[in-house]
């Protein structure tokens, strides 16, 4: 089969052998592959999303190292590729990032702006195919099977046109991974960042995976990787050589999963059930906090921000998760399922506080967060309003506060608990995560 090729700048394409430069525009940015025009499963990932948006809005930052985060004890939300050359990475403590890149410009996250840009990109995705599965604010899977007649072009060209359009109209660059299933498409999108377009075909799957470390398989963390290493399994190729039955006897269901993915087998379909699987808000303190009263005040603050975002998106959630990180960086998460989905700050806070009360044992904490999952459309009034009169009264008061804040700004109404114990302004990190906790 003759390799298909296309130019990523002008979209000229052909099925003959790839030229050294585009015969139409002279660009060297060509992509070719034997299965290029047959593959239809893609993973699209924005390049250093938050940082890209900030550089778009402030051209003076274009050639400077940029870190999105804040505070001496906060963590890096994301950083630009210039900062990454100094070793800065997402989720790195800010003090370490400052040491590695002392010249970096540091900007506090502006989630409202990032969410709006994400929505703009999502609208472009929806124009390509109804099969879009967002993973987080800046990445998604797409299935373009059967769309060639609609777009009068194979999926690869449609995706290249989409990437070019997003960059020119929205000002954010993206990387595309194209393959025959979700597992490989996600791997491919990381191969050629930034502004990448990588392809993994069916015929090359086993050979491509064989030399790669087992940690490339999603779900294989440090503990499992070390267990596998002690058992003599370091590369995916070594997993390929092991009979599936043997891996299952040794590692149970995880062994079966490792065998499937080591052979590049992933039968998952694109899930279109909702925009976000989890929406959360968190803050890192300038000084560790151990008391219930102080922690509950911080919890109320992050809960209000979370509730605002749920209301802005028009969604509710049926599971509340509390997140705590100790001074020693040990993470605790506790969750509770709600009988009825909600977006109300009062309901989320009361649930989160009841979880918090069980965790306050004198341990000093450096971070607190709250999240909701089981996201679905709100469809009007929060059903929690109907549970009992006390909740209905609180809901009515909360919605009155919302109306005042919408008209006069967020600071127009401050809950008494937050006003009485309002700390000095401090840097915060607010993250929006998917259900696997992945962040940009």
C-alpha positions as CSV (number, residue, x, y, z in Angstrom):
1,X,0.0,0.0,0.0
2,X,1.4,3.4,-1.0
3,X,1.8,5.7,2.0
4,X,-0.7,8.5,2.2
5,X,0.7,12.0,3.0
6,X,-0.6,15.5,3.7
7,X,0.9,19.0,4.3
8,X,0.0,20.3,7.7
9,X,0.2,23.9,6.5
10,X,-1.8,23.9,3.3
11,X,-3.5,20.5,3.5
12,X,-2.3,19.4,0.1
13,X,-2.2,15.6,0.1
14,X,-1.6,12.5,-2.0
15,X,-1.1,8.7,-2.0
16,X,2.2,8.5,-3.7
17,X,5.5,8.4,-1.8
18,X,5.9,11.4,0.5
19,X,7.8,14.3,-1.1
20,X,10.6,16.0,0.8
21,X,8.6,19.3,0.8
22,X,5.0,20.1,0.0
23,X,4.8,20.5,-3.8
24,X,2.1,23.1,-3.3
25,X,3.4,25.5,-0.6
26,X,7.0,24.3,0.0
27,X,6.4,23.5,3.7
28,X,8.5,20.7,5.3
29,X,5.6,20.0,7.7
30,X,4.4,16.8,6.1
31,X,2.9,13.7,7.7
32,X,2.8,10.3,6.0
33,X,1.9,6.8,7.0
34,X,0.7,3.7,5.2
35,X,-2.6,3.7,7.1
36,X,-2.9,7.5,7.3
37,X,-6.3,7.7,5.5
38,X,-7.8,4.6,7.1
39,X,-7.6,5.4,10.8
40,X,-10.4,7.2,12.6
41,X,-9.8,7.2,16.4
42,X,-8.1,10.4,17.6
43,X,-6.9,11.9,20.9
44,X,-6.7,15.7,20.8
45,X,-4.6,17.4,23.5
46,X,-4.0,21.2,23.9
47,X,-0.4,22.1,24.3
48,X,0.4,23.5,27.8
49,X,-3.2,24.8,27.7
50,X,-3.4,27.4,30.5
51,X,0.0,28.8,29.5
52,X,-1.0,28.9,25.9
53,X,-4.1,30.9,26.7
54,X,-2.1,33.4,28.8
55,X,0.5,33.9,26.1
56,X,-2.2,34.4,23.5
57,X,-3.7,37.2,25.7
58,X,-0.3,38.8,26.5
59,X,2.1,38.7,23.5
60,X,4.9,40.0,25.8
61,X,5.0,36.6,27.4
62,X,5.6,34.7,24.1
63,X,9.3,34.2,24.5
64,X,9.4,34.0,28.3
65,X,9.2,31.0,30.6
66,X,5.7,30.9,32.1
67,X,4.3,29.0,35.0
68,X,0.7,28.8,35.9
69,X,0.3,28.3,39.6
70,X,1.1,30.4,42.7
71,X,2.2,30.6,46.2
72,X,5.4,29.4,47.8
73,X,3.6,26.2,48.9
74,X,1.3,25.7,45.9
75,X,2.0,23.5,42.9
76,X,2.4,24.0,39.2
77,X,-0.9,23.8,37.3
78,X,1.0,23.8,34.0
79,X,4.0,25.6,32.4
80,X,5.0,26.5,28.9
81,X,7.6,24.5,26.9
82,X,10.3,27.1,27.6
83,X,9.9,26.5,31.3
84,X,9.9,22.8,30.8
85,X,13.4,23.0,29.3
86,X,14.5,24.0,32.8
87,X,12.9,20.9,34.3
88,X,9.6,22.4,35.5
89,X,6.7,20.0,35.3
90,X,3.0,20.0,36.2
91,X,2.1,19.2,39.8
92,X,5.7,20.1,40.9
93,X,5.8,22.1,44.2
94,X,6.2,25.9,43.4
95,X,9.3,26.3,45.5
96,X,11.1,23.7,43.4
97,X,9.8,25.3,40.1
98,X,11.1,28.6,41.2
99,X,14.5,27.1,42.0
100,X,14.7,25.4,38.6
101,X,13.5,28.4,36.6
102,X,14.1,31.6,38.7
103,X,13.3,33.9,35.6
104,X,9.9,32.4,35.1
105,X,6.8,34.6,35.0
106,X,4.2,33.2,37.4
107,X,0.5,33.7,36.8
108,X,-2.4,32.6,39.0
109,X,-4.9,30.3,37.2
110,X,-7.9,32.0,35.6
111,X,-10.3,29.1,35.4
112,X,-13.2,31.0,34.1
113,X,-11.2,32.1,31.1
114,X,-9.8,28.6,30.5
115,X,-13.2,27.0,30.6
116,X,-14.5,29.5,28.0
117,X,-11.7,28.7,25.7
118,X,-12.3,25.0,26.3
119,X,-15.9,25.4,25.3
120,X,-14.9,27.2,22.1
121,X,-12.6,24.3,21.1
122,X,-15.4,21.8,22.0
123,X,-17.7,23.5,19.6
124,X,-15.2,22.9,16.8
125,X,-15.0,19.2,17.9
126,X,-18.7,18.8,17.8
127,X,-18.7,20.1,14.2
128,X,-16.5,17.2,13.3
129,X,-18.4,14.3,14.9
130,X,-21.0,13.6,17.5
131,X,-18.7,11.1,19.1
132,X,-16.6,13.3,21.3
133,X,-15.4,12.1,24.8
134,X,-13.8,14.9,26.9
135,X,-11.3,13.7,29.4
136,X,-10.5,17.0,31.0
137,X,-10.7,20.7,30.2
138,X,-8.0,20.4,27.5
139,X,-8.2,16.9,25.9
140,X,-10.7,14.6,24.3
141,X,-11.2,11.5,22.3
142,X,-12.9,11.7,18.9
143,X,-14.3,8.9,16.6
144,X,-14.5,10.1,13.0
145,X,-15.6,6.7,11.6
146,X,-18.1,7.2,8.9
147,X,-17.6,10.9,8.5
148,X,-15.7,10.9,5.3
149,X,-18.8,11.5,3.1
150,X,-19.9,14.4,5.3
151,X,-16.5,16.2,5.3
152,X,-15.5,15.0,1.8
153,X,-12.1,14.1,3.3
154,X,-10.6,11.2,5.4
155,X,-10.4,11.7,9.2
156,X,-6.6,12.6,9.1
157,X,-7.2,15.6,6.8
158,X,-10.3,16.6,8.8
159,X,-8.2,16.6,12.0
160,X,-5.4,18.5,10.4
161,X,-7.8,21.2,9.2
162,X,-9.4,21.3,12.7
163,X,-5.9,21.8,14.4
164,X,-5.1,24.6,12.0
165,X,-8.4,26.3,12.5
166,X,-8.2,26.1,16.3
167,X,-4.7,27.7,16.2
168,X,-5.7,30.5,13.8
169,X,-9.1,31.3,15.2
170,X,-8.7,30.6,19.0
171,X,-4.9,31.1,19.3
172,X,-4.2,27.7,21.0
173,X,-2.1,25.0,19.5
174,X,-3.1,21.3,19.8
175,X,-1.5,17.9,19.2
176,X,-3.3,15.1,17.6
177,X,-2.8,11.3,18.0
178,X,-4.5,9.1,15.4
179,X,-4.8,5.3,15.7
180,X,-7.2,2.4,15.6
181,X,-8.2,2.6,19.3
182,X,-8.2,5.0,22.3
183,X,-5.2,3.5,24.1
184,X,-2.9,4.0,21.1
185,X,-4.4,7.4,20.1
186,X,-3.6,8.8,23.5
187,X,-0.1,7.5,23.4
188,X,0.3,9.0,19.9
189,X,-0.7,12.5,20.9
190,X,2.3,12.7,23.2
191,X,4.8,11.6,20.6
192,X,5.2,14.9,18.7
193,X,4.3,17.8,21.0
194,X,3.8,20.7,20.6
195,X,1.8,21.2,17.4
196,X,2.1,17.5,16.8
197,X,0.3,15.0,14.6
198,X,1.4,11.4,15.2
199,X,0.0,8.1,13.9
200,X,0.2,4.6,15.1
201,X,-1.2,2.1,12.6
202,X,-2.5,-1.4,13.3
203,X,0.3,-3.2,11.4
204,X,3.0,-1.6,13.5
205,X,1.3,-1.8,16.9
206,X,3.3,-4.7,18.4
207,X,6.6,-3.5,17.1
208,X,5.9,0.1,18.3
209,X,5.0,-1.0,21.8
210,X,7.6,-3.7,22.4
211,X,10.6,-1.6,23.4
212,X,8.6,0.9,25.5
213,X,8.5,0.8,29.3
214,X,5.5,-0.9,31.0
215,X,4.8,2.5,32.7
216,X,3.5,3.7,29.3
217,X,0.3,1.6,30.0
218,X,-2.2,3.8,31.7
219,X,-3.0,2.6,35.2
220,X,0.5,1.3,35.8
221,X,1.8,3.5,38.6
222,X,5.1,3.4,40.5
223,X,4.0,0.6,42.9
224,X,2.8,-1.8,40.2
225,X,5.8,-0.9,37.9
226,X,8.1,-1.8,40.8
227,X,6.3,-5.1,41.4
228,X,6.6,-6.0,37.7
229,X,10.2,-5.0,37.7
230,X,11.0,-7.4,40.6
231,X,9.2,-10.1,38.5
232,X,11.5,-9.4,35.6
233,X,9.0,-7.4,33.5
234,X,10.3,-4.0,32.4
235,X,9.3,-3.5,28.8
236,X,5.9,-4.0,27.1
237,X,7.6,-6.5,24.8
238,X,8.3,-8.7,27.8
239,X,4.6,-8.6,28.6
240,X,3.8,-9.6,25.0
241,X,5.9,-12.7,25.4
242,X,4.1,-13.9,28.5
243,X,0.9,-16.0,28.1
244,X,-2.2,-14.2,29.1
245,X,-3.1,-17.0,31.5
246,X,0.2,-16.8,33.3
247,X,-0.3,-13.0,33.8
248,X,-3.8,-13.6,35.0
249,X,-2.7,-16.2,37.6
250,X,0.0,-13.8,38.9
251,X,-1.8,-10.5,38.8
252,X,-5.5,-11.3,38.5
253,X,-7.7,-9.1,36.4
254,X,-4.9,-6.6,36.1
255,X,-2.8,-9.3,34.4
256,X,-5.5,-9.8,31.8
257,X,-5.6,-6.0,31.2
258,X,-1.8,-5.8,30.9
259,X,-1.9,-8.6,28.4
260,X,-4.5,-6.9,26.2
261,X,-2.9,-3.5,26.3
262,X,0.6,-4.9,25.7
263,X,-0.8,-6.3,22.4
264,X,-2.5,-2.9,21.6
265,X,-6.0,-4.3,22.2
266,X,-8.5,-1.7,23.4
267,X,-12.2,-2.3,22.7
268,X,-13.5,0.8,24.6
269,X,-15.9,2.9,22.6
270,X,-16.0,6.7,22.7
271,X,-18.2,7.7,25.6
272,X,-20.3,10.8,25.1
273,X,-22.0,10.9,28.5
274,X,-21.0,14.4,29.6
275,X,-18.5,17.2,29.4
276,X,-16.6,16.5,32.6
277,X,-16.6,13.4,34.7
278,X,-15.4,15.3,37.8
279,X,-15.3,19.0,38.6
280,X,-13.3,20.0,41.6
281,X,-11.8,23.0,43.4
282,X,-8.8,23.0,45.8
283,X,-6.5,25.4,47.6
284,X,-3.0,25.1,49.1
285,X,-2.4,27.0,52.4
286,X,0.5,29.3,53.1
287,X,0.8,27.6,56.6
288,X,-0.3,24.2,57.6
289,X,-3.8,24.0,59.3
290,X,-4.9,21.4,61.8
291,X,-8.0,22.8,63.5
292,X,-11.5,21.8,62.3
293,X,-12.8,25.4,62.4
294,X,-10.0,26.8,60.2
295,X,-10.2,23.8,57.8
296,X,-14.0,24.1,57.5
297,X,-13.6,27.8,56.6
298,X,-11.2,26.9,53.8
299,X,-13.6,24.1,52.8
300,X,-16.5,26.6,52.5
301,X,-14.4,28.9,50.3
302,X,-13.5,26.1,47.8
303,X,-17.0,24.8,47.9
304,X,-18.5,28.1,46.9
305,X,-16.1,28.3,43.9
306,X,-17.0,24.7,43.0
307,X,-20.7,25.5,43.2
308,X,-20.3,28.6,41.0
309,X,-18.7,26.5,38.3
310,X,-21.4,23.8,38.5
311,X,-24.1,26.4,38.1
312,X,-22.2,28.1,35.3
313,X,-22.0,24.8,33.4
314,X,-25.7,24.0,34.2
315,X,-24.8,20.6,35.8
316,X,-25.2,18.7,39.0
317,X,-23.3,15.8,40.6
318,X,-24.2,12.9,42.8
319,X,-21.0,12.1,44.6
320,X,-19.0,14.5,46.8
321,X,-15.2,13.8,47.3
322,X,-13.1,15.5,50.0
323,X,-9.4,15.8,49.4
324,X,-6.8,16.5,52.0
325,X,-3.0,16.6,51.7
326,X,-0.9,16.5,54.9
327,X,2.3,18.5,55.6
328,X,4.1,15.3,54.7
329,X,2.4,15.2,51.3
330,X,0.3,12.1,52.2
331,X,-3.0,12.3,50.4
332,X,-6.4,11.4,51.8
333,X,-9.6,11.3,49.8
334,X,-13.1,10.5,51.2
335,X,-16.3,10.3,49.2
336,X,-20.0,10.1,49.8
337,X,-22.8,9.4,47.4
338,X,-25.8,11.7,47.5
339,X,-29.4,10.4,47.2
340,X,-30.2,13.3,44.8
341,X,-27.6,15.1,42.5
342,X,-26.9,18.7,43.5
343,X,-25.0,21.9,42.6
344,X,-25.9,23.8,45.8
345,X,-22.9,25.0,47.9
346,X,-24.9,24.3,51.1
347,X,-25.5,20.7,50.3
348,X,-21.9,20.1,49.0
349,X,-20.4,21.9,52.0
350,X,-22.5,20.0,54.6
351,X,-21.5,16.7,53.0
352,X,-17.8,17.7,52.8
353,X,-17.7,19.0,56.4
354,X,-19.2,15.7,57.7
355,X,-16.4,13.9,55.9
356,X,-13.8,16.4,57.2
357,X,-14.9,16.0,60.8
358,X,-13.8,12.3,60.7
359,X,-10.4,13.2,59.4
360,X,-9.4,16.0,61.9
361,X,-7.1,14.2,64.3
362,X,-4.4,16.8,65.0
363,X,-2.7,16.2,61.6
364,X,-1.6,19.5,60.0
365,X,-2.8,19.8,56.4
366,X,-1.3,21.9,53.6
367,X,-4.2,21.5,51.0
368,X,-7.9,20.9,51.0
369,X,-10.2,20.3,48.0
370,X,-13.7,19.3,47.2
371,X,-15.1,17.8,44.1
372,X,-18.3,16.3,42.6
373,X,-18.6,13.4,40.2
374,X,-21.5,11.7,38.5
375,X,-22.1,14.8,36.4
376,X,-25.3,15.3,34.5
377,X,-27.4,18.2,33.3
378,X,-29.2,20.2,36.0
379,X,-32.5,20.5,34.0
380,X,-33.8,23.4,36.0
381,X,-34.0,23.7,39.8
382,X,-31.7,21.6,41.9
383,X,-33.7,18.6,43.0
384,X,-32.2,18.9,46.5
385,X,-34.6,21.8,47.0
386,X,-37.4,19.3,47.2
387,X,-35.9,17.2,50.0
388,X,-37.1,19.1,53.0
389,X,-38.1,22.6,54.1
390,X,-34.8,23.4,55.8
391,X,-32.9,22.6,52.6
392,X,-35.4,24.5,50.5
393,X,-34.9,27.6,52.7
394,X,-31.1,27.4,52.4
395,X,-31.5,26.9,48.6
396,X,-33.7,29.9,48.2
397,X,-31.2,32.0,50.2
398,X,-28.3,30.7,48.1
399,X,-30.0,31.5,44.8
400,X,-30.8,35.0,46.1
401,X,-27.0,35.4,46.8
402,X,-26.3,34.2,43.3
403,X,-28.5,36.8,41.8
404,X,-26.8,39.6,43.8
405,X,-23.4,38.3,42.8
406,X,-24.3,38.1,39.2
407,X,-25.4,41.7,39.2
408,X,-22.8,43.3,41.5
409,X,-19.8,40.8,41.5
410,X,-18.6,37.9,43.7
411,X,-17.5,40.1,46.6
412,X,-21.0,41.7,46.9
413,X,-22.1,39.0,49.3
414,X,-19.7,37.1,51.6
415,X,-20.9,34.4,53.9
416,X,-20.5,35.3,57.6
417,X,-18.1,32.4,58.3
418,X,-15.8,33.5,55.5
419,X,-16.1,37.2,56.4
420,X,-15.3,36.7,60.1
421,X,-12.3,34.5,59.4
422,X,-11.3,35.9,56.1
423,X,-7.5,35.5,55.7
424,X,-5.2,37.8,53.9
425,X,-5.3,37.2,50.1
426,X,-3.0,34.3,49.2
427,X,-2.1,32.5,46.1
428,X,-4.3,29.5,45.3
429,X,-4.4,26.7,42.8
430,X,-7.9,25.7,41.5
431,X,-7.9,22.6,39.3
432,X,-10.5,21.0,37.1
433,X,-9.8,17.3,36.9
434,X,-11.2,14.2,35.2
435,X,-12.2,11.1,37.2
436,X,-8.6,9.8,37.0
437,X,-7.2,13.0,38.5
438,X,-5.3,13.9,35.3
439,X,-4.5,17.6,35.0
440,X,-2.6,19.6,32.5
